[in-house]
Structure formats: C-alpha cells, structure tokens
Amino acid sequence: MVIFEDYGVEIILKDGRYYIRYDAGRIAIIYDEIEITKEEAERAQQGPQNAMEIIWYYKNKKRGLV
C-alpha cells in the first residue's frame, strides 16, 4: 500500500515493512525499491533532500562504500 507519494518517490508499506520506490532509469522509467526503516520512511516524507539522502545511503551501502 502506498502511504506517501511526492517529488518522484513513493513510500510503500508491505507486510509490515517499509520501502522507498523511485525512478532509477535515465532514458526509460525503471523503478527501484529499497527496504528502509519506519524512521527513514518518516524522514523521507519530510522533503526531497531527505529522501535522496536515504536513497544514496543505501545505494552506497550496496556498493560497499558505507
């Protein structure tokens, strides 16, 4: 269930878990979805800068940079 949608991101609640979904494509629309904490979901809803910080944190973590 989408609980928030604005500035190009969606916060989704599925089976008690929170996810942030965003368009990761450059030319074509390709959605990426990352599992986040409830606190991060609440923070991402406060503004686009917060949402992007969360997305970049998890992208960097996946690359082993965090």
C-alpha angles and dihedrals in degrees: 000000000000108000097175136020126176143114093022099306135096127203110211131192114206124168092340093309127111125225134182115215123194140162106268095174125104104198100007127038108260117169122214123193126202127188110235137175124264089250091053090048090054092046093049090057091060095073148323094267091058092047092051092048090055093047092049092047092057094042090053091045090054089052091050094248096120 
